[in-house]
Amino acid sequence: MAATTQNRLKVALRKRMKDALKCLKPEVIARQSQAVTAKVLTNQAFQQAQRVSIYLSTSSELDTTALLSEMFRLDKMVFVPTYEGSNMKMVRLRGMDEYESLPLTKWNIKQPDFKDAREDAMTNGHGIDLFIVPGVAFTRRGARMGHGMGYYDKFLRQHAEKYPSFKVVVMMALALNEQIISDEELPM
């Protein structure tokens, strides 16, 4: 019964967040995206990271395009998610021209083809230094609720198993102000 209540709370919170984000004007998202991008660029973990995983945003999320562009300008090794069924992998993207040419998924997200021959963070022997992760809702203490498919939770577990003592991995979640909630509001 507790799991069912938990699931209902998560469904309700996802709907509340979706409704709140739908009401945001594009200029509000753009202004918040610029502020967050500036903050990330001055973050020490970001500056020190060589291999960075970043999600490719949709129109209702904080826009990651400017940050992606800066990562290429700074010669970071950029990895982005690609999905097939219940599997996700992080593959290398080498520049904005490559990003611009990516096809759209049914969710209207740019994504490399899962079967493309690209460098894979799980098989390259180096993994990821910094994960910039998406989500639906976040707390100021760092808790996050994803979109409900568990792609990132599963991948992060696999990454930690593959590179257990190899390095300290940092996670960073990017959020619009409207996605930040109290600890009590986040069902876990």
C-alpha positions in Angstrom: 0.0 0.0 0.0 2.9 2.4 0.8 4.3 1.9 -2.7 0.9 2.7 -4.3 0.6 5.9 -2.2 4.2 6.8 -3.2 3.4 6.2 -6.9 0.3 8.4 -6.7 2.3 11.2 -5.0 4.9 11.0 -7.8 2.3 11.0 -10.5 0.6 14.1 -8.9 3.9 15.9 -8.5 4.9 15.2 -12.1 1.5 16.5 -13.3 1.8 19.6 -11.1 5.3 20.3 -12.5 4.2 19.7 -16.1 1.3 22.2 -15.7 3.5 24.8 -14.1 6.2 24.6 -16.9 3.5 24.8 -19.6 2.5 28.2 -18.2 6.0 29.6 -18.5 6.7 32.0 -21.4 9.7 31.2 -23.6 11.4 34.4 -22.5 11.2 33.3 -18.8 12.8 30.0 -19.6 15.5 31.8 -21.7 16.3 34.2 -18.9 16.5 31.5 -16.2 18.6 29.3 -18.6 21.1 32.1 -19.2 21.5 32.6 -15.4 21.9 28.9 -14.7 24.4 28.6 -17.6 26.5 31.4 -16.2 26.5 29.8 -12.8 27.5 26.4 -14.1 30.4 27.9 -16.1 31.9 29.4 -12.9 31.3 26.1 -10.9 34.6 24.5 -9.8 33.4 20.9 -10.5 32.4 22.0 -14.0 35.7 23.8 -14.7 37.7 20.8 -13.5 35.7 18.1 -15.4 37.1 16.9 -18.7 34.3 14.4 -19.6 30.9 15.8 -19.1 27.5 14.2 -19.7 24.7 16.6 -20.4 21.1 16.1 -21.4 19.7 17.7 -24.5 16.7 19.8 -23.4 13.2 20.1 -24.7 11.4 23.4 -25.1 9.7 23.1 -21.6 13.0 22.4 -19.8 15.9 24.7 -18.8 17.7 25.2 -22.2 21.1 23.4 -22.2 22.1 24.6 -25.7 24.2 27.5 -24.7 26.0 25.4 -22.1 26.5 22.7 -24.6 28.1 25.2 -27.0 30.4 26.5 -24.2 31.5 23.0 -23.4 32.7 22.5 -27.0 34.4 25.9 -26.9 36.2 24.9 -23.7 37.3 21.6 -25.4 35.3 19.4 -22.9 34.6 15.8 -24.0 30.8 15.9 -24.3 28.6 12.9 -23.8 24.8 12.8 -24.4 22.2 10.2 -23.7 20.7 8.0 -26.4 17.9 5.5 -25.7 16.6 2.3 -27.1 13.8 0.5 -25.2 14.7 0.5 -21.5 18.4 1.1 -22.2 20.3 4.3 -22.1 24.0 5.0 -23.0 26.1 8.1 -23.0 27.8 8.7 -26.3 30.2 11.3 -27.5 29.1 14.3 -29.4 32.0 16.3 -31.0 30.6 19.7 -31.9 27.6 22.0 -32.4 27.4 21.0 -36.1 26.9 17.4 -35.1 24.3 18.5 -32.5 22.4 20.5 -35.0 22.1 17.5 -37.4 20.8 15.1 -34.7 17.3 13.6 -35.5 14.4 14.3 -33.1 12.8 11.5 -31.1 9.1 11.0 -30.6 9.5 13.2 -27.4 10.9 15.9 -29.6 14.4 15.6 -28.2 17.6 15.6 -30.3 19.3 12.3 -29.9 22.1 10.3 -31.6 20.9 7.0 -33.1 21.5 4.2 -30.5 23.2 2.1 -33.1 25.7 4.8 -34.4 29.3 4.0 -33.9 30.3 6.6 -31.3 32.6 6.6 -28.3 30.6 5.2 -25.4 31.3 6.4 -21.8 30.9 2.9 -20.4 33.4 1.3 -22.8 36.0 4.0 -23.3 37.9 3.2 -20.1 37.4 6.7 -18.7 33.7 7.2 -17.9 32.3 10.5 -16.9 33.6 13.2 -14.5 30.4 15.3 -14.3 26.8 14.3 -14.9 24.4 17.2 -15.7 21.1 15.4 -15.2 17.5 16.3 -16.1 14.5 15.9 -13.8 11.0 17.0 -13.0 11.4 18.3 -9.5 14.4 19.1 -7.2 15.1 20.1 -3.7 17.8 22.6 -2.6 19.5 19.7 -0.7 20.1 17.9 -4.0 17.3 15.3 -4.1 15.7 14.8 -7.6 12.7 13.2 -9.1 13.1 12.1 -12.7 10.6 11.6 -15.4 9.8 8.1 -14.1 11.5 5.8 -16.5 14.6 5.3 -14.3 17.1 5.7 -17.2 19.5 7.9 -15.2 19.2 6.0 -11.9 20.1 2.7 -13.8 22.9 4.3 -15.8 24.5 6.0 -12.7 24.4 2.7 -10.8 26.1 1.0 -13.8 28.7 3.7 -14.1 29.5 3.5 -10.4 29.9 -0.3 -10.7 32.1 0.0 -13.8 34.3 2.8 -12.3 34.0 2.2 -8.5 37.3 3.7 -7.2 38.5 5.1 -10.5 37.3 8.6 -9.8 35.0 10.9 -7.8 32.0 11.5 -10.0 30.0 14.7 -9.5 26.3 15.1 -10.3 24.7 18.4 -11.1 21.0 19.0 -11.7 19.8 22.0 -13.7 16.3 23.4 -12.7 14.0 26.3 -13.4 12.9 28.1 -10.3 9.4 26.5 -10.7 10.9 23.0 -10.4 12.4 23.6 -6.9 10.3 22.3 -4.1 10.7 21.6 -0.4 12.1 18.3 0.9 8.6 17.5 2.3 7.0 17.8 -1.2 9.3 15.2 -2.8 8.0 11.7 -2.5 10.7 9.2 -2.1 
